[in-house]
Amino acid sequence: MEKLFSYGTLRSKQIQMQLFNKVLSGTKDQLLGHRLKSLQIEEEFGMADYVVAVPTEGSSDPIHGIVYNISPSDLAKVDIFESNAYKRVEVTLNSGIVAWIYIEN
């Protein structure tokens, strides 16, 4: 299993059903040393507002989110789902769990 930390869209049960055909269960966690930044992405019907994680100088700056256990094939689905404005990297969460996260590309 893979660990995926989500702070935005992937926490939506509707999005999870569309992507994975199931609702994920996860555990609350935090990513320190990052903040959320507004991001506009062009979609089929115009521009949409999202957020993206970006590193900060302060190691105590937190992003609150949920860490999920997902299969490698589900992680590949997320790679396709996320736009090229994001890139997937491994991070260590406040709990000590090492997880994948999508940050600013």
DSSP file (Angstrom, degrees, kcal/mol; ACC not computed):
  #  RESIDUE AA STRUCTURE BP1 BP2  ACC     N-H-->O    O-->H-N    N-H-->O    O-->H-N    TCO  KAPPA ALPHA  PHI   PSI    X-CA   Y-CA   Z-CA
    1    1 A M              0   0    0      0, 0.0     2,-0.3     0, 0.0    70,-0.2   0.000 360.0 360.0 360.0 151.1    0.0    0.0    0.0
    2    2 A E  E     -A   70   0A   0     68,-3.7    68,-2.8     2,-0.0     2,-0.5  -0.787 360.0-130.9-106.2 152.7    1.0    3.6   -0.6
    3    3 A K  E     -A   69   0A   0     -2,-0.3    97,-2.8    66,-0.2     2,-0.4  -0.907  23.3-172.9-103.2 131.8    0.4    6.5    1.8
    4    4 A L  E     -Ab  68 100A   0     64,-2.5    64,-3.1    -2,-0.5     2,-0.6  -0.991  11.5-153.9-128.2 123.8   -1.2    9.7    0.3
    5    5 A F  E     -A   67   0A   0     95,-3.2    97,-0.4    -2,-0.4     2,-0.4  -0.865  16.0-169.9 -97.3 122.7   -1.6   12.9    2.2
    6    6 A S  E     +A   66   0A   0     60,-3.1    60,-2.5    -2,-0.6    95,-0.0  -0.941  23.4 166.5-117.4 135.1   -4.4   15.1    0.9
    7    7 A Y  S    S+     0   0    0     -2,-0.4    57,-0.1    58,-0.2    -1,-0.1   0.308  72.0  10.6-120.8   2.2   -5.1   18.7    1.9
    8    8 A G  S >  S+     0   0    0      4,-0.0     3,-2.2    43,-0.0     4,-0.3  -0.152 117.4   3.7-145.0-124.6   -7.7   19.6   -0.8
    9    9 A T  G >  S+     0   0    0      1,-0.3     3,-2.1     2,-0.2     6,-0.3   0.774 114.3  65.7 -53.6 -37.6   -9.8   18.1   -3.5
   10   10 A L  G 3  S+     0   0    0      1,-0.3    -1,-0.3     5,-0.1    -4,-0.1   0.578  89.3  68.4 -69.7  -6.8   -9.0   14.5   -2.9
   11   11 A R  G <  S+     0   0    0     -3,-2.2     2,-0.3     4,-0.1    -1,-0.3   0.621  76.8 105.8 -81.1 -13.2  -10.7   14.6    0.5
   12   12 A S    <>  -     0   0    0     -3,-2.1     4,-2.5    -4,-0.3     5,-0.2  -0.509  66.4-148.0 -70.7 126.8  -14.0   15.0   -1.3
   13   13 A K  H  > S+     0   0    0     -2,-0.3     4,-2.3     1,-0.2     5,-0.2   0.865 100.2  54.9 -61.5 -35.6  -16.1   11.8   -1.1
   14   14 A Q  H  > S+     0   0    0      2,-0.2     4,-2.0     1,-0.2    -1,-0.2   0.923 109.6  45.3 -64.0 -44.9  -17.6   12.7   -4.6
   15   15 A I  H  > S+     0   0    0     -6,-0.3     4,-2.6     2,-0.2     5,-0.3   0.905 111.6  53.3 -64.7 -41.9  -14.1   13.0   -6.1
   16   16 A Q  H  X>S+     0   0    0     -4,-2.5     4,-3.2     1,-0.2     6,-0.8   0.910 108.5  49.5 -60.3 -41.9  -13.0    9.7   -4.4
   17   17 A M  H  X5S+     0   0    0     -4,-2.3     4,-1.2     4,-0.2    -1,-0.2   0.903 112.5  48.2 -63.8 -40.5  -16.1    7.9   -5.9
   18   18 A Q  H  <5S+     0   0    0     -4,-2.0    -2,-0.2    -5,-0.2    -1,-0.2   0.909 122.1  33.8 -64.9 -42.4  -15.2    9.3   -9.4
   19   19 A L  H  <5S+     0   0    0     -4,-2.6    -2,-0.2    -5,-0.1    -3,-0.2   0.915 137.3  15.3 -80.5 -45.7  -11.6    8.3   -9.1
   20   20 A F  H  <5S-     0   0    0     -4,-3.2    -3,-0.2     2,-0.3    -2,-0.1   0.524  89.4-124.7-112.3  -9.3  -11.6    5.1   -7.1
   21   21 A N  S  <<S+     0   0    0     -4,-1.2     2,-0.3    -5,-0.7    -4,-0.2   0.797  87.5  68.7  62.9  29.3  -15.2    4.0   -7.2
   22   22 A K  S    S-     0   0    0     -6,-0.8     2,-0.5    -9,-0.1    -2,-0.3  -0.968  86.2-107.2-163.4 162.2  -15.1    3.9   -3.3
   23   23 A V        -     0   0    0     -2,-0.3     2,-0.2    -3,-0.1   -10,-0.1  -0.870  37.1-136.3 -98.3 130.8  -14.8    6.3   -0.4
   24   24 A L        -     0   0    0     -2,-0.5     2,-0.4   -11,-0.0    46,-0.1  -0.524   6.2-145.8 -85.1 150.5  -11.4    6.3    1.4
   25   25 A S        +     0   0    0     44,-0.2    44,-0.6    -2,-0.2     2,-0.3  -0.938  30.4 161.4-112.0 143.6  -10.9    6.2    5.1
   26   26 A G  E     -C   68   0A   0     -2,-0.4     2,-0.4    42,-0.2    42,-0.2  -0.821  34.9-106.1-148.3-175.3   -7.9    8.0    6.5
   27   27 A T  E     -C   67   0A   0     40,-2.0    40,-2.9    -2,-0.3     2,-0.1  -0.965  35.0-111.2-124.5 136.0   -6.3    9.6    9.5
   28   28 A K  E     +C   66   0A   0     -2,-0.4     2,-0.3    38,-0.2    38,-0.2  -0.384  50.1 152.2 -64.1 142.3   -5.8   13.3   10.3
   29   29 A D  E     -C   65   0A   0     36,-2.2    36,-2.3    -2,-0.1     2,-0.3  -0.912  32.6-124.7-156.3 179.6   -2.2   14.5   10.1
   30   30 A Q  E     -C   64   0A   0     -2,-0.3    64,-3.2    34,-0.2     2,-0.6  -0.982   3.4-146.3-136.7 148.2   -0.2   17.6    9.4
   31   31 A L  E     -C   63   0A   0     32,-2.4    32,-1.8    -2,-0.3     3,-0.5  -0.975  24.9-154.6-110.4 119.1    2.6   18.6    7.0
   32   32 A L  E     +C   62   0A   0     -2,-0.6    28,-0.2    60,-0.3    27,-0.1  -0.567  69.5  35.5 -91.7 157.0    4.9   21.1    8.6
   33   33 A G  S    S+     0   0    0     28,-1.4    23,-2.5    25,-0.3     2,-0.3   0.701 101.2  89.6  77.8  19.5    7.1   23.6    6.8
   34   34 A H  E     -D   55   0A   0     27,-1.6     2,-0.3    -3,-0.5    -1,-0.3  -0.948  52.5-164.3-140.5 160.0    4.5   24.2    4.0
   35   35 A R  E     -D   54   0A   0     19,-2.4    19,-2.5    -2,-0.3     2,-0.4  -0.924  28.0-105.0-137.7 165.7    1.6   26.5    3.4
   36   36 A L  E     -D   53   0A   0     -2,-0.3     2,-0.4    17,-0.2    17,-0.2  -0.779  31.8-167.5 -95.3 138.5   -1.3   26.6    1.0
   37   37 A K  E     -D   52   0A   0     15,-2.5    15,-2.2    -2,-0.4     2,-0.1  -0.954  26.9-108.1-123.4 141.4   -1.3   29.0   -2.0
   38   38 A S  E     -D   51   0A   0     -2,-0.4     2,-0.3    13,-0.2    13,-0.2  -0.401  38.6-175.2 -67.7 145.8   -4.2   29.8   -4.3
   39   39 A L  E     -D   50   0A   0     11,-2.4    11,-3.2    -2,-0.1     2,-0.5  -0.993  17.0-150.2-146.2 133.2   -4.0   28.4   -7.8
   40   40 A Q  E     -D   49   0A   0     -2,-0.3     2,-0.4     9,-0.2     9,-0.2  -0.921  15.9-171.8-107.2 131.5   -6.2   28.8  -10.8
   41   41 A I  E     -D   48   0A   0      7,-2.5     7,-2.2    -2,-0.5     2,-0.4  -0.977  24.3-123.0-124.3 133.0   -6.4   25.9  -13.3
   42   42 A E  E     +D   47   0A   0     -2,-0.4     5,-0.2     5,-0.2     2,-0.2  -0.611  37.8 178.1 -75.6 125.8   -8.1   26.1  -16.7
   43   43 A E  E >   -D   46   0A   0      3,-3.6     3,-1.8    -2,-0.4    -1,-0.0  -0.605  47.2 -80.8-118.6-178.7  -10.8   23.4  -16.9
   44   44 A E  T 3  S+     0   0    0      1,-0.3     3,-0.1    -2,-0.2    -2,-0.0   0.834 129.0  33.7 -53.1 -39.1  -13.2   22.4  -19.6
   45   45 A F  T 3  S-     0   0    0      1,-0.3     2,-0.3     0, 0.0    -1,-0.3   0.095 127.8 -71.3-110.1  22.9  -15.7   25.2  -18.7
   46   46 A G  E <  S-D   43   0A   0     -3,-1.8    -3,-3.6     2,-0.0    -1,-0.3  -0.827  79.4 -19.8 126.6-164.0  -13.3   27.9  -17.6
   47   47 A M  E     -D   42   0A   0     -2,-0.3     2,-0.3    -5,-0.2    -5,-0.2  -0.588  53.7-164.8 -85.5 143.1  -10.9   28.7  -14.7
   48   48 A A  E     -D   41   0A   0     -7,-2.2    -7,-2.5    -2,-0.2     2,-0.4  -0.960  17.6-123.7-128.1 146.7  -11.3   27.0  -11.4
   49   49 A D  E     +D   40   0A   0     -2,-0.3     2,-0.2    -9,-0.2    -9,-0.2  -0.769  39.3 154.1 -94.5 131.4   -9.8   27.9   -8.0
   50   50 A Y  E     -D   39   0A   0    -11,-3.2   -11,-2.4    -2,-0.4     2,-0.3  -0.760  34.3-120.2-135.7-178.7   -7.7   25.3   -6.1
   51   51 A V  E     -D   38   0A   0    -13,-0.2     2,-0.3    -2,-0.2   -13,-0.2  -0.933  19.4-163.9-126.1 155.9   -4.9   25.4   -3.5
   52   52 A V  E     -D   37   0A   0    -15,-2.2   -15,-2.5    -2,-0.3     2,-0.3  -0.996  22.7-116.7-139.1 142.9   -1.4   24.0   -3.8
   53   53 A A  E     -De  36 103A   0     49,-0.7    51,-2.2    -2,-0.3   -17,-0.2  -0.607  33.0-179.4 -79.3 135.4    1.2   23.2   -1.1
   54   54 A V  E     -D   35   0A   0    -19,-2.5   -19,-2.4    -2,-0.3    -2,-0.0  -0.993  30.6-107.1-133.4 143.2    4.4   25.2   -1.2
   55   55 A P  E     -D   34   0A   0      0, 0.0   -21,-0.3     0, 0.0     2,-0.3  -0.308  35.6-161.8 -65.3 151.1    7.4   25.0    1.1
   56   56 A T        -     0   0    0    -23,-2.5     5,-0.0     2,-0.2   -24,-0.0  -0.814  30.0-117.6-126.3 169.8    8.1   27.8    3.6
   57   57 A E  S    S+     0   0    0     -2,-0.3     2,-0.6     2,-0.0    -1,-0.1   0.816  94.9  81.2 -74.1 -32.1   11.0   29.0    5.6
   58   58 A G    >   -     0   0    0      1,-0.2     3,-1.3     2,-0.0   -25,-0.3  -0.659  65.7-158.0 -84.1 119.8    9.2   28.3    8.9
   59   59 A S  T 3  S+     0   0    0     -2,-0.6    -1,-0.2     1,-0.3   -25,-0.1   0.635  91.2  58.3 -71.4 -11.4    9.3   24.6    9.9
   60   60 A S  T 3  S+     0   0    0    -28,-0.2    -1,-0.3   -27,-0.1    -2,-0.0   0.525  71.9 116.0 -96.6  -4.2    6.3   25.1   12.1
   61   61 A D    <   -     0   0    0     -3,-1.3   -27,-1.6     1,-0.0   -28,-1.4  -0.500  57.1-153.4 -63.5 119.5    4.0   26.3    9.3
   62   62 A P  E     - C   0  32A   0      0, 0.0     2,-0.5     0, 0.0   -30,-0.2  -0.726  24.0-163.2-104.8 148.9    1.3   23.5    9.1
   63   63 A I  E     - C   0  31A   0    -32,-1.8   -32,-2.4    -2,-0.3     2,-0.4  -0.999  22.5-145.1-116.3 124.6   -1.0   22.2    6.4
   64   64 A H  E     + C   0  30A   0     -2,-0.5     2,-0.3   -34,-0.2   -34,-0.2  -0.717  39.7 124.8 -89.8 138.7   -3.8   20.1    7.9
   65   65 A G  E     - C   0  29A   0    -36,-2.3   -36,-2.2    -2,-0.4     2,-0.4  -0.873  52.6 -85.3-165.4-161.7   -5.0   17.1    5.9
   66   66 A I  E     -AC   6  28A   0    -60,-2.5   -60,-3.1    -2,-0.3     2,-0.5  -0.986  23.8-143.5-130.6 137.0   -5.7   13.4    5.9
   67   67 A V  E     -AC   5  27A   0    -40,-2.9   -40,-2.0    -2,-0.4     2,-0.3  -0.893  22.9-168.0-102.1 128.8   -3.4   10.5    5.1
   68   68 A Y  E     -AC   4  26A   0    -64,-3.1   -64,-2.5    -2,-0.5     2,-0.6  -0.838  22.3-131.6-114.4 149.5   -4.9    7.6    3.2
   69   69 A N  E     +A    3   0A   0    -44,-0.6     2,-0.3    -2,-0.3   -66,-0.2  -0.914  41.1 167.2 -93.9 121.1   -3.7    4.1    2.4
   70   70 A I  E     -A    2   0A   0    -68,-2.8   -68,-3.7    -2,-0.6    -2,-0.0  -0.927  35.5-104.8-134.2 160.3   -4.2    3.5   -1.3
   71   71 A S     >  -     0   0    0     -2,-0.3     4,-2.2   -70,-0.2     5,-0.2  -0.370  33.5-111.1 -77.9 160.0   -3.1    0.9   -3.8
   72   72 A P  H  > S+     0   0    0      0, 0.0     4,-1.8     0, 0.0     5,-0.1   0.866 120.8  53.3 -58.3 -35.6   -0.3    1.6   -6.4
   73   73 A S  H  > S+     0   0    0      2,-0.2     4,-1.4     1,-0.2     5,-0.1   0.873 108.2  49.7 -69.8 -34.7   -3.0    1.5   -9.1
   74   74 A D  H  > S+     0   0    0      2,-0.2     4,-1.7     1,-0.2    -1,-0.2   0.878 107.9  53.9 -68.2 -36.5   -5.1    4.1   -7.3
   75   75 A L  H  X S+     0   0    0     -4,-2.2     4,-2.0     1,-0.2    -2,-0.2   0.885 105.4  53.8 -63.0 -37.9   -2.0    6.3   -6.9
   76   76 A A  H  X S+     0   0    0     -4,-1.8     4,-1.5     1,-0.2    -1,-0.2   0.860 105.3  54.3 -63.7 -35.3   -1.5    6.1  -10.7
   77   77 A K  H  X S+     0   0    0     -4,-1.4     4,-2.2     1,-0.2    -1,-0.2   0.889 106.9  50.8 -64.4 -38.8   -5.1    7.3  -11.1
   78   78 A V  H  X S+     0   0    0     -4,-1.7     4,-2.8     1,-0.2    -2,-0.2   0.894 104.1  57.9 -66.5 -39.1   -4.3   10.3   -8.9
   79   79 A D  H  < S+     0   0    0     -4,-2.0    -1,-0.2     1,-0.2    -2,-0.2   0.889 111.2  42.9 -56.2 -39.5   -1.2   11.1  -11.1
   80   80 A I  H  < S+     0   0    0     -4,-1.5    -1,-0.2     1,-0.2    -2,-0.2   0.882 113.2  52.8 -73.0 -39.4   -3.6   11.3  -14.1
   81   81 A F  H  < S+     0   0    0     -4,-2.2    -2,-0.2    -5,-0.1    -1,-0.2   0.894  94.4  79.0 -64.4 -43.4   -6.2   13.3  -12.2
   82   82 A E  S  < S-     0   0    0     -4,-2.8     0, 0.0    -5,-0.1     0, 0.0  -0.435  84.0-122.8 -72.1 139.9   -3.8   16.0  -10.9
   83   83 A S    >   -     0   0    0     -2,-0.1     3,-1.8     1,-0.1    -1,-0.1  -0.189  30.0 -98.7 -74.7 172.3   -2.9   18.7  -13.5
   84   84 A N  T 3  S+     0   0    0      1,-0.3    -1,-0.1     3,-0.0    -2,-0.1   0.460 115.3  80.9 -73.6   2.3    0.6   19.5  -14.5
   85   85 A A  T 3  S+     0   0    0     19,-0.1    20,-2.6    20,-0.0     2,-0.3   0.622  93.7  58.0 -75.1 -13.1    0.5   22.4  -12.0
   86   86 A Y  E <   -F  104   0A   0     -3,-1.8     2,-0.3    18,-0.2    18,-0.2  -0.824  64.9-165.8-116.3 153.7    1.2   19.7   -9.4
   87   87 A K  E     -F  103   0A   0     16,-2.3    16,-2.7    -2,-0.3     2,-0.5  -0.987  23.7-121.2-134.6 149.6    4.0   17.3   -8.9
   88   88 A R  E     +F  102   0A   0     -2,-0.3     2,-0.3    14,-0.2    14,-0.2  -0.772  38.1 164.5 -94.0 128.6    4.1   14.3   -6.5
   89   89 A V  E     -F  101   0A   0     12,-2.7    12,-2.3    -2,-0.5     2,-0.4  -0.943  36.8-111.0-136.6 158.5    6.9   14.1   -3.9
   90   90 A E  E     +F  100   0A   0     -2,-0.3     2,-0.3    10,-0.2    10,-0.2  -0.750  39.1 174.4 -90.6 138.5    7.5   12.1   -0.7
   91   91 A V  E     -F   99   0A   0      8,-2.9     8,-2.6    -2,-0.4     2,-0.6  -0.922  32.7-120.5-135.9 161.3    7.3   14.0    2.6
   92   92 A T  E     -F   98   0A   0     -2,-0.3   -60,-0.3     6,-0.2     6,-0.2  -0.940  33.3-144.4-103.9 122.0    7.5   13.1    6.3
   93   93 A L    >   -     0   0    0      4,-3.2     3,-2.0    -2,-0.6   -62,-0.2  -0.256  30.1 -96.9 -80.2 169.5    4.3   14.1    8.1
   94   94 A N  T 3  S+     0   0    0    -64,-3.2   -63,-0.1     1,-0.3    -1,-0.1   0.807 125.2  56.8 -56.7 -31.8    4.1   15.4   11.6
   95   95 A S  T 3  S-     0   0    0    -65,-0.3    -1,-0.3     2,-0.1     3,-0.1   0.612 121.0-107.5 -74.6 -12.8    3.2   11.9   12.8
   96   96 A G  S <  S+     0   0    0     -3,-2.0     2,-0.2     1,-0.4    -2,-0.1   0.286  75.2 139.0  98.6  -8.6    6.4   10.5   11.3
   97   97 A I        -     0   0    0     -5,-0.1    -4,-3.2     1,-0.0     2,-0.5  -0.494  50.2-137.2 -69.4 135.9    4.5    8.8    8.5
   98   98 A V  E     + F   0  92A   0     -6,-0.2     2,-0.3    -2,-0.2    -6,-0.2  -0.864  38.5 162.7 -93.9 124.9    6.2    9.0    5.0
   99   99 A A  E     - F   0  91A   0     -8,-2.6    -8,-2.9    -2,-0.5     2,-0.3  -0.927  40.6-105.0-141.4 160.7    3.6    9.8    2.4
  100  100 A W  E     +bF   4  90A   0    -97,-2.8   -95,-3.2    -2,-0.3     2,-0.3  -0.634  38.6 178.0 -81.5 146.4    3.1   11.1   -1.1
  101  101 A I  E     - F   0  89A   0    -12,-2.3   -12,-2.7    -2,-0.3     2,-0.6  -0.983  28.6-125.9-145.1 152.2    1.8   14.6   -1.5
  102  102 A Y  E     + F   0  88A   0    -97,-0.4   -49,-0.7    -2,-0.3   -14,-0.2  -0.909  38.0 171.0-101.8 121.3    1.1   16.8   -4.6
  103  103 A I  E     -eF  53  87A   0    -16,-2.7   -16,-2.3    -2,-0.6   -49,-0.2  -0.629  44.8 -58.3-120.2 178.3    2.9   20.2   -4.3
  104  104 A E  E       F   0  86A   0    -51,-2.2   -18,-0.2   -18,-0.2    -1,-0.1  -0.367 360.0 360.0 -62.6 132.7    3.5   23.1   -6.7
  105  105 A N              0   0    0    -20,-2.6    -1,-0.2    -2,-0.1   -19,-0.2   0.434 360.0 360.0 -80.9 360.0    5.3   22.0   -9.9
